[in-house]
Every structure is written in structure tokens, then in C-alpha cells.
Amino acid sequence: MPSNPSASPQTLPFAAGTYTVGQVEHPTTTSYEAEQEIIADPANPSFVLSAISDFSTVVNLSGGYYYYNLTKYAWSSDGGTTWTEAFMPYQQGQPIHPQTGDGYNWDEMSDPIVAIDSRNHIAYLSDLYFDDFDNKNGYYLSSSPIVNGNVDFTVASTLPIAVSRDPNSQTFEDKPWIAVDNSRNQTTQGNVYAAWVHYLAQQYWPAGGQIQVVRSADHGVTFTTPVIVSPSLQVNNVQAPQIAVDPMGRVIVSWMYCLDYEPVANQFNDKCMQSQIWGAVSTDAGVTFSKPMQLTPTHNDLDGSGFQSYYRKWSAPAMAADPRTGQVAIVYPDQVGANSAIEYVQCPPAFSGSCSSPVAVNDVNDGQRVFPAVAIDNLGIVHISWYDSRNDSTNLYSSDLDVYATYVNSVNQPVHPNVRVTPYTINFDIADTIPFGFIGDYSGITAVSGVARPAWTDGKLSMTTLTVPNRK
């Protein structure tokens, strides 16, 4: 296993105080579901929106059963007391077809991400759309006004960001993320930004192409020409972009740069052995970006350097910007030895200087950790969650996972002790729980005024509240 000079598990001073954990909520009623995201309205935290990939729709095609990958979203207008769920629009029948506002019918959806424009009361959901038996694919954004605490993502409001309708297309869109400008900059407020990986040619699909970013100034109706943010020397070696807007309206982008991919026989995805997190900033609403800079030391990727598992363990890093100061928090998994860690890095506003050395936020070494998420609330509190196998660390495939979380009172202060979020351990043995070997590539957390809400899958969309003590 490659060495990692940056690893520092259990060297962080842990501050006193832990979250109070609320009751588990199940916003959806179908299973199997995985790969979830969540957002609370910064101006009205009682309104919460979440989305997840749903595999519950099964049809019998050519004598075999087929599990469709569709997107389900759920929302609450009363802080999670009650929930309403709905699928993104699709045409009924066998086979069924997800539909988009440009008149196209697709086979599948994937990678749902949500965001909220708190000033204009608009919710957004982005999705990938693709066909199963040819190479047509696209990246779309759907918008919905929030009216009387409800949303409705329609076919007409689901419009293309980037799309290829060529059945022999050599390009592919993947790993998207979106952000809305809720800043105090009146010239940029309400802008919607999207970042994703644009694969340049089919031969590079298992690795990564380039990081692209667009802006919409009309609430998701039209988009600018994509701007390439990642440097040319990283082409076909980048993945997992994150995008955020700081309080000045600056657009903050980070991504994973893989130093060495290794092919795997009979596997679509190559394995990344070691990675770095890089970033860039736009001060002109996404028209141009700064010279990319390395934000973290080299670390060992879970996919290539990590533990055995029945599920796909490649985990996207996560990033958030402080809505008060613009400071940036980044979290990512690191295989520091036999056990993995969730590393935490603090960066100055707009990446204006060097980021801190990474520190491990997990307060126990035993076990493996995957799918970290981070959010910074309006009080400047940093909230971090992840899946963790510490309660059954002897399981050879790390199949028994809990969700754990911690918080930091501000970006550059000590981390608090970890709290167990899930009241039950989730078994992700492929034979029992996950017929596709898929939990997701990312997870989600949102937070307002010292109350965080992490989302996870236990076969269905699940979440709870985490309340910081003595919040002000």
C-alpha cells in the first residue's frame, strides 16, 4: 500500500460537547435507494428538499428483471414532521422512459443534486440522463418555484446543460454538482452554477476528462458556454467536482486529481491509487477562473489503495464555503494504513493562501470510513458526516456501517467528539441489502443555525437532526 506522509489520525485536539441526535426520518417509501443529497432553505429551515437514486421500479424485459435507475425527491415544509415524495417525470410503460423538456425520452437517470435559491424561492434538482444501449447522454437541471411549501419538478422545467444525442457519442457527462448564489453580492444573487466531469472520449470514461462549469442567470432556462476549470496537464485524470458560492459572490470549485489510474479486468472503473484535491476561483460570476492550485497533499484513494468491500467504495470529496467569512472546508477519505480516515482541511477565503495540513476527524482508528459530507451553517459551524465501520471493524468486507458525525465551531477551531447518528448498524452485504453493489459515490448533509441534517441510505432515504449544544 502506498505511503501517505499527510495522514494524521487522532492527532487533533477534540473539544468538549457533542450533538444531540434526533429521531430517524424516512421521507421515502420505496427501496432499493442510494446516493442521496439534501438541502435546507437558508432563509426558511423548515423547508427541506432531498433527492436519491431509486431502483424500486422493476420490469420484466426479454425474460429478465430490470431495475431502473430513476430519481425520487422528497420535501418537507414543517422541518421533517411530514414528507411528500415524487419521482422525476417519466413516461409509463415497458420500458419506461424518463423525460426532459427538450422533448427527449431517456432510459435512466443518475447522480441527483439539489439546491435552493432562498431569495427567489426556487428549488433546483440536477440529474444525469442516459440510454442503456447506445451512447446518448446528457446533464440537465430542473427548477421549481416553492409555493406554499411545495415543489413540482416538471418535464417542461427540466432543461439541458450539456447533452449529446448522437448514439455513437464519444463524450459523456458525469459527477455533477450545483450551487446557487445566495450571497450578499447584489450583482450576482440568484445565479445558478453547475460543475461536472466532461469525458472527452469513450476510451477515457473509466478515468476522467476535464472539469467544466456553467452559469445560468435566468433560473435554469439557459446556460453559458462551459468553461474548462481544470488544467490541461490533468486532462483525463480528474473527478468529483464540488462547487459553492461564498458571501462575496465568488464561485469556488474543487475537484479530485488522480495521479495514477490502474485498469481492472472486467470492471468499468479504473482504480485510482493516489489523489490530490485541487481548486480554482472565479471573481466574475464564472466567466473566468484563477490558475488552479493544489489544496491538499497526496493521499491514498480508497478505490485503489483501500480495503475489501462488497460495495463500490470510491468516495467523492466534499467542500463547503462559510456564508459569513468565505473560509472553505474540505473533507475526503484517506486510506492511511489498514484503516481509513476522514481528513479535514481548512482553506482561506477564495483560496487566497495555503490550506491547512489535513487532520483526521474520526476519533477512533479502528474500521473504515466512506462517503463524507460537509456543510457550514449561517453561524459558521462546520458539520461533517460519513459512513463508519468502527462498530464491526473485524468484518473483512466492512459491510456493517453506521453514520457518524462531528462539528467544528468555526472553520479553524478544534473538532468535537464523534457522535453515532444511526440507532442501528446497516448491513451492506451485497447478497442481502445491495443487489447492485452500490451505496453511492457521495452522501449529503445540510445545516442552518446549529442544526444539521445528514442524509443516508439504509435501503431507503433516511435522515435525522443533529443539534449543537449552546448554539447562538
C-alpha positions as CSV (number, residue, x, y, z in Angstrom):
1,M,0.0,0.0,0.0
2,P,1.5,3.4,-0.9
3,S,2.8,5.6,1.9
4,N,1.0,8.8,2.9
5,P,3.0,11.4,4.8
6,S,-0.1,13.6,5.2
7,A,-2.1,11.2,7.4
8,S,-2.7,12.3,11.0
9,P,-5.4,10.2,12.7
10,Q,-6.1,11.0,16.3
11,T,-3.6,13.9,16.4
12,L,-6.4,16.5,16.5
13,P,-7.4,18.0,19.9
14,F,-11.1,17.2,20.4
15,A,-13.2,19.9,22.0
16,A,-15.9,19.2,24.6
17,G,-19.5,18.8,23.6
18,T,-21.4,16.6,21.2
19,Y,-24.5,16.8,19.1
20,T,-28.0,15.9,20.4
21,V,-29.3,13.3,17.9
22,G,-33.0,13.4,16.8
23,Q,-35.3,10.7,15.6
24,V,-34.7,9.0,12.3
25,E,-36.9,10.1,9.5
26,H,-37.8,8.1,6.3
27,P,-39.0,10.6,3.7
28,T,-39.5,7.9,1.0
29,T,-41.4,4.6,1.0
30,T,-39.6,2.7,-1.8
31,S,-36.5,0.5,-1.9
32,Y,-33.8,0.0,-3.0
33,E,-32.4,3.6,-2.9
34,A,-28.9,5.0,-2.8
35,E,-26.8,8.1,-3.4
36,Q,-28.6,10.9,-1.6
37,E,-28.3,14.7,-1.3
38,I,-30.1,17.2,0.9
39,I,-30.6,21.0,1.3
40,A,-32.5,23.1,3.8
41,D,-33.6,26.6,2.8
42,P,-31.2,29.0,4.4
43,A,-34.0,31.6,4.9
44,N,-36.6,29.1,6.0
45,P,-35.0,26.0,7.5
46,S,-38.4,24.3,8.0
47,F,-38.3,23.6,4.2
48,V,-36.1,20.7,3.4
49,L,-35.5,19.1,0.0
50,S,-33.7,15.8,-0.7
51,A,-33.2,13.6,-3.7
52,I,-31.9,10.0,-4.1
53,S,-31.4,7.4,-6.9
54,D,-34.3,5.0,-6.7
55,F,-34.1,1.4,-8.1
56,S,-37.6,0.2,-7.0
57,T,-39.1,0.2,-10.4
58,V,-38.7,-3.3,-11.8
59,V,-39.9,-4.6,-15.2
60,N,-39.6,-7.9,-17.0
61,L,-37.8,-7.4,-20.2
62,S,-36.9,-10.3,-22.6
63,G,-37.5,-12.8,-19.8
64,G,-35.3,-11.0,-17.2
65,Y,-35.9,-8.5,-14.5
66,Y,-34.6,-5.0,-15.0
67,Y,-34.1,-2.4,-12.2
68,Y,-34.5,1.1,-13.5
69,N,-32.3,3.9,-12.0
70,L,-34.8,6.8,-11.5
71,T,-34.6,9.8,-9.3
72,K,-37.0,10.4,-6.4
73,Y,-37.2,13.6,-4.5
74,A,-38.9,14.3,-1.2
75,W,-39.7,17.6,0.6
76,S,-41.0,18.8,4.0
77,S,-42.3,22.2,4.8
78,D,-42.5,21.6,8.6
79,G,-39.0,20.7,9.5
80,G,-39.3,17.0,8.8
81,T,-42.5,16.2,10.7
82,T,-44.2,15.2,7.4
83,W,-42.9,14.5,4.0
84,T,-44.1,14.3,0.4
85,E,-42.3,12.2,-2.2
86,A,-42.4,12.1,-6.0
87,F,-40.4,10.7,-9.0
88,M,-38.8,12.9,-11.5
89,P,-41.1,12.7,-14.6
90,Y,-41.0,9.6,-16.7
91,Q,-43.2,8.0,-19.3
92,Q,-45.1,5.0,-18.1
93,G,-45.0,1.6,-19.8
94,Q,-42.5,-1.2,-20.5
95,P,-39.9,0.0,-21.0
96,I,-40.4,3.3,-19.1
97,H,-38.6,6.5,-20.2
98,P,-37.5,9.5,-18.1
99,Q,-38.5,12.7,-19.9
100,T,-36.8,16.1,-20.3
101,G,-38.0,19.4,-21.5
102,D,-36.2,19.3,-24.9
103,G,-38.6,16.5,-26.0
104,Y,-36.3,13.6,-25.4
105,N,-37.1,10.3,-23.7
106,W,-34.2,8.5,-21.9
107,D,-33.6,5.1,-20.3
108,E,-32.1,6.1,-17.0
109,M,-31.2,8.9,-14.5
110,S,-28.4,9.2,-12.0
111,D,-26.5,11.5,-9.6
112,P,-29.2,13.8,-8.3
113,I,-28.1,17.0,-6.6
114,V,-30.3,19.7,-5.0
115,A,-30.0,23.4,-4.3
116,I,-32.3,26.3,-3.2
117,D,-32.5,30.0,-4.2
118,S,-33.6,31.4,-0.9
119,R,-34.4,34.9,-2.2
120,N,-36.4,33.9,-5.2
121,H,-37.9,30.8,-3.6
122,I,-36.8,28.4,-6.3
123,A,-35.7,24.8,-5.8
124,Y,-33.3,23.1,-8.2
125,L,-32.5,19.4,-9.0
126,S,-29.8,18.4,-11.4
127,D,-29.6,14.9,-12.9
128,L,-27.7,12.8,-15.4
129,Y,-29.8,11.2,-18.2
130,F,-28.5,8.4,-20.5
131,D,-29.5,5.5,-22.7
132,D,-28.7,1.8,-21.9
133,F,-28.0,0.5,-25.4
134,D,-26.2,3.4,-27.1
135,N,-24.0,6.4,-26.0
136,K,-26.6,9.2,-25.9
137,N,-26.4,11.1,-22.6
138,G,-27.0,14.5,-21.0
139,Y,-26.8,16.6,-17.9
140,Y,-30.0,18.5,-17.0
141,L,-31.2,21.0,-14.5
142,S,-34.8,21.1,-13.3
143,S,-36.3,24.1,-11.5
144,S,-39.5,24.5,-9.4
145,P,-40.9,27.5,-7.5
146,I,-41.5,26.8,-3.9
147,V,-45.2,27.6,-3.4
148,N,-47.0,27.0,-0.1
149,G,-44.2,24.7,0.9
150,N,-44.4,22.5,-2.1
151,V,-42.3,21.8,-5.2
152,D,-43.1,20.2,-8.6
153,F,-40.2,19.3,-11.0
154,T,-41.9,19.0,-14.4
155,V,-40.8,17.8,-17.8
156,A,-41.0,21.3,-19.2
157,S,-38.8,22.7,-16.4
158,T,-36.0,20.1,-17.0
159,L,-33.6,21.7,-19.4
160,P,-30.2,20.7,-20.8
161,I,-26.9,21.9,-19.5
162,A,-24.9,19.6,-21.8
163,V,-26.3,16.9,-24.0
164,S,-25.2,14.6,-26.8
165,R,-27.9,12.8,-28.8
166,D,-25.5,11.0,-31.0
167,P,-25.9,7.2,-30.4
168,N,-22.2,6.9,-31.1
169,S,-21.2,9.8,-28.9
170,Q,-17.6,9.8,-27.7
171,T,-18.4,12.3,-24.9
172,F,-20.0,11.6,-21.6
173,E,-21.1,13.9,-18.7
174,D,-20.6,12.6,-15.1
175,K,-20.3,13.5,-11.4
176,P,-22.3,16.8,-11.4
177,W,-22.8,19.4,-8.6
178,I,-24.8,22.6,-8.4
179,A,-24.8,25.7,-6.3
180,V,-27.0,28.9,-6.0
181,D,-25.7,32.3,-5.3
182,N,-27.4,33.3,-2.0
183,S,-24.6,35.8,-1.3
184,R,-24.8,39.5,-0.3
185,N,-23.5,40.5,-3.7
186,Q,-26.5,42.1,-5.4
187,T,-24.9,41.8,-8.9
188,T,-24.7,38.0,-8.7
189,Q,-27.5,36.9,-6.4
190,G,-29.7,34.2,-7.9
191,N,-27.1,32.9,-10.3
192,V,-27.1,29.1,-10.6
193,Y,-23.8,27.3,-11.2
194,A,-23.2,23.7,-12.3
195,A,-19.9,21.8,-12.4
196,W,-19.3,18.3,-13.7
197,V,-16.8,16.0,-15.4
198,H,-16.9,16.1,-19.2
199,Y,-15.3,12.9,-20.6
200,L,-13.6,13.8,-23.8
201,A,-13.6,10.4,-25.5
202,Q,-15.1,7.0,-24.8
203,Q,-11.7,5.5,-24.3
204,Y,-11.2,7.6,-21.2
205,W,-14.5,7.0,-19.5
206,P,-13.2,4.9,-16.6
207,A,-10.8,7.7,-15.6
208,G,-12.0,11.3,-16.0
209,G,-12.0,14.1,-18.6
210,Q,-12.0,17.7,-17.6
211,I,-13.9,19.8,-15.1
212,Q,-16.4,22.2,-16.7
213,V,-18.6,24.9,-15.2
214,V,-21.6,26.9,-16.5
215,R,-23.8,29.7,-15.1
216,S,-27.5,30.4,-15.5
217,A,-28.7,33.9,-14.9
218,D,-32.3,33.1,-15.7
219,H,-33.1,30.4,-13.1
220,G,-32.1,27.5,-15.2
221,V,-33.6,28.3,-18.5
222,T,-30.4,29.0,-20.4
223,F,-26.7,28.4,-19.6
224,T,-23.4,29.9,-20.6
225,T,-20.8,28.1,-22.7
226,P,-18.9,25.7,-20.5
227,V,-15.6,27.0,-19.0
228,I,-12.9,24.4,-18.5
229,V,-11.5,24.9,-15.0
230,S,-9.1,22.0,-14.6
231,P,-5.6,22.4,-16.2
232,S,-4.7,20.7,-19.4
233,L,-2.0,18.6,-17.7
234,Q,-4.7,16.9,-15.7
235,V,-6.9,16.0,-18.6
236,N,-8.5,12.5,-18.3
237,N,-7.4,12.3,-14.7
238,V,-10.0,14.5,-12.8
239,Q,-13.2,13.6,-11.0
240,A,-15.8,14.7,-8.4
241,P,-16.0,18.5,-8.7
242,Q,-17.6,20.5,-5.9
243,I,-19.0,24.0,-6.4
244,A,-20.0,26.7,-3.9
245,V,-20.6,30.4,-3.8
246,D,-19.1,32.5,-1.0
247,P,-20.6,35.6,0.7
248,M,-18.9,37.9,-1.9
249,G,-20.5,36.0,-4.8
250,R,-17.2,34.3,-5.7
251,V,-17.5,30.9,-7.3
252,I,-15.4,28.3,-5.5
253,V,-14.6,25.0,-7.3
254,S,-12.6,22.0,-6.1
255,W,-12.0,18.6,-7.7
256,M,-10.1,15.3,-7.3
257,Y,-6.9,14.9,-9.4
258,C,-5.8,11.3,-9.7
259,L,-2.1,10.8,-10.0
260,D,-2.2,7.2,-11.1
261,Y,-5.0,5.1,-12.5
262,E,-4.7,1.3,-12.8
263,P,-7.0,-0.7,-15.0
264,V,-9.1,-3.5,-13.6
265,A,-10.1,-6.6,-15.6
266,N,-13.9,-6.9,-16.2
267,Q,-14.5,-3.6,-14.3
268,F,-15.8,-0.4,-15.9
269,N,-14.0,1.9,-13.5
270,D,-10.2,2.0,-13.4
271,K,-8.8,2.2,-9.8
272,C,-7.2,5.5,-8.7
273,M,-4.3,4.8,-6.4
274,Q,-3.4,8.3,-5.1
275,S,-5.1,11.6,-5.4
276,Q,-4.9,15.3,-4.6
277,I,-7.6,17.9,-4.2
278,W,-7.3,21.0,-6.4
279,G,-9.3,24.2,-6.7
280,A,-9.9,27.4,-8.6
281,V,-12.0,30.6,-8.0
282,S,-14.0,32.9,-10.2
283,T,-14.5,36.5,-9.2
284,D,-16.6,37.4,-12.3
285,A,-19.6,35.1,-12.0
286,G,-18.0,32.1,-13.7
287,V,-16.7,33.9,-16.8
288,T,-13.0,33.2,-15.9
289,F,-11.3,31.2,-13.2
290,S,-8.0,31.6,-11.4
291,K,-5.0,29.4,-12.0
292,P,-5.7,26.1,-10.4
293,M,-3.9,25.3,-7.2
294,Q,-3.2,22.2,-5.2
295,L,-5.2,22.3,-1.9
296,T,-4.2,19.0,-0.2
297,P,-1.2,16.7,0.0
298,T,-1.2,13.4,-1.9
299,H,-3.4,10.9,-0.2
300,N,-4.3,7.2,-0.8
301,D,-7.5,6.7,-2.6
302,L,-9.9,4.1,-1.2
303,D,-10.6,2.7,-4.6
304,G,-7.1,1.6,-5.4
305,S,-5.3,1.6,-2.0
306,G,-8.2,0.7,0.2
307,F,-10.0,-2.1,1.9
308,Q,-12.1,-5.0,0.5
309,S,-15.8,-4.4,0.2
310,Y,-18.9,-5.8,-1.5
311,Y,-20.0,-2.3,-2.4
312,R,-18.3,0.3,-4.6
313,K,-16.3,2.3,-2.1
314,W,-14.9,5.1,-4.3
315,S,-15.9,8.2,-2.4
316,A,-16.1,11.8,-3.7
317,P,-14.6,14.5,-1.6
318,A,-16.9,17.3,-0.3
319,M,-16.5,21.0,0.1
320,A,-18.4,24.0,1.6
321,A,-17.9,27.7,1.9
322,D,-18.6,29.7,5.1
323,P,-21.6,32.0,4.3
324,R,-20.2,34.6,6.7
325,T,-16.4,34.7,6.1
326,G,-15.9,32.7,2.9
327,Q,-13.5,30.3,4.5
328,V,-13.6,26.9,2.9
329,A,-13.8,23.4,4.4
330,I,-12.8,20.2,2.5
331,V,-13.3,16.6,3.7
332,Y,-12.1,13.5,1.9
333,P,-11.4,9.8,2.7
334,D,-7.8,8.7,3.0
335,Q,-6.5,5.1,3.3
336,V,-3.8,5.9,5.9
337,G,-2.9,2.2,6.5
338,A,-5.0,-0.8,7.4
339,N,-7.8,1.7,8.5
340,S,-9.1,4.7,6.6
341,A,-9.7,8.2,7.9
342,I,-11.9,11.2,7.1
343,E,-9.4,14.1,6.6
344,Y,-10.4,17.7,7.2
345,V,-8.7,20.7,5.5
346,Q,-9.3,24.4,6.2
347,C,-8.7,26.9,3.4
348,P,-8.7,30.7,3.4
349,P,-11.4,32.6,1.5
350,A,-11.1,32.3,-2.3
351,F,-8.1,30.0,-1.8
352,S,-6.1,33.2,-1.2
353,G,-3.3,31.4,0.6
354,S,-2.2,27.9,1.7
355,C,-4.7,25.5,3.1
356,S,-4.1,23.8,6.5
357,S,-2.5,20.4,6.8
358,P,-5.1,17.6,6.9
359,V,-6.3,16.2,10.2
360,A,-8.5,13.2,10.8
361,V,-11.9,14.0,12.3
362,N,-12.7,10.4,13.3
363,D,-11.8,9.9,16.9
364,V,-11.4,6.1,16.6
365,N,-8.8,4.5,14.4
366,D,-10.5,1.0,14.0
367,G,-12.6,0.5,11.0
368,Q,-13.2,2.0,7.5
369,R,-14.8,5.3,6.5
370,V,-16.5,6.3,3.3
371,F,-18.7,9.0,1.7
372,P,-18.0,12.1,3.7
373,A,-20.3,15.2,3.5
374,V,-19.8,18.7,4.9
375,A,-21.9,21.8,5.4
376,I,-21.2,25.2,7.0
377,D,-24.2,27.0,8.5
378,N,-25.1,30.6,9.0
379,L,-23.3,30.6,12.4
380,G,-20.1,29.4,10.8
381,I,-20.3,26.0,12.3
382,V,-18.8,23.2,10.2
383,H,-20.8,20.0,10.2
384,I,-19.3,16.7,8.9
385,S,-20.9,13.2,8.5
386,W,-19.7,9.9,7.0
387,Y,-20.3,6.1,7.0
388,D,-18.1,4.3,9.5
389,S,-17.5,0.5,10.2
390,R,-16.0,1.0,13.7
391,N,-18.7,-1.0,15.4
392,D,-17.8,-4.1,13.4
393,S,-14.2,-3.4,12.4
394,T,-13.4,-7.2,12.2
395,N,-15.8,-7.7,9.3
396,L,-13.5,-8.5,6.4
397,Y,-15.6,-6.6,3.8
398,S,-16.6,-3.7,6.1
399,S,-20.2,-4.5,5.3
400,D,-21.7,-3.2,8.6
401,L,-21.8,0.6,8.6
402,D,-23.1,3.3,10.8
403,V,-23.3,7.0,10.1
404,Y,-21.1,9.2,12.4
405,A,-20.9,13.0,12.6
406,T,-18.9,15.8,14.2
407,Y,-18.8,19.5,14.1
408,V,-16.3,22.4,14.4
409,N,-17.4,25.7,16.0
410,S,-15.7,27.6,13.1
411,V,-13.6,26.5,10.2
412,N,-10.2,26.7,12.1
413,Q,-11.2,25.5,15.6
414,P,-10.9,22.0,17.2
415,V,-13.3,19.2,16.2
416,H,-15.8,17.8,18.7
417,P,-16.0,14.1,19.6
418,N,-17.8,11.9,17.1
419,V,-21.5,11.0,17.7
420,R,-23.2,7.9,16.3
421,V,-26.1,9.1,14.1
422,T,-27.7,5.8,13.2
423,P,-29.5,3.9,16.0
424,Y,-28.9,0.7,14.2
425,T,-26.0,-0.7,12.2
426,I,-26.7,-1.0,8.5
427,N,-25.6,-4.2,6.8
428,F,-24.4,-3.6,3.2
429,D,-23.7,-7.3,2.4
430,I,-24.3,-7.5,-1.4
431,A,-26.3,-10.7,-1.0
432,D,-28.8,-9.2,1.5
433,T,-29.1,-5.5,1.0
434,I,-27.5,-4.1,-2.1
435,P,-28.2,-6.1,-5.3
436,F,-26.1,-3.7,-7.3
437,G,-23.1,-3.4,-5.1
438,F,-23.9,0.3,-4.9
439,I,-24.4,2.6,-1.9
440,G,-23.5,5.7,-3.9
441,D,-20.5,7.9,-4.7
442,Y,-21.4,10.6,-2.3
443,S,-23.7,11.5,0.6
444,G,-25.3,14.7,1.8
445,I,-25.6,17.0,4.8
446,T,-27.3,20.4,5.3
447,A,-27.3,22.8,8.3
448,V,-28.9,26.0,9.5
449,S,-28.5,27.8,12.8
450,G,-26.6,25.0,14.6
451,V,-28.9,22.2,13.5
452,A,-27.5,19.8,10.9
453,R,-29.4,17.2,8.9
454,P,-27.4,14.3,7.4
455,A,-28.9,12.0,4.9
456,W,-28.0,8.4,4.2
457,T,-29.4,5.2,2.8
458,D,-30.4,2.0,4.7
459,G,-32.1,0.8,1.6
460,K,-34.4,3.9,1.7
461,L,-33.7,7.6,2.1
462,S,-33.0,8.2,5.8
463,M,-32.1,11.3,7.8
464,T,-32.2,12.9,11.3
465,T,-31.4,16.2,13.0
466,L,-28.2,16.9,14.9
467,T,-28.3,19.9,17.3
468,V,-25.2,21.7,18.5
469,P,-25.3,22.4,22.3
470,N,-25.4,26.1,23.4
471,R,-25.8,27.3,19.8
472,K,-26.2,31.1,19.4
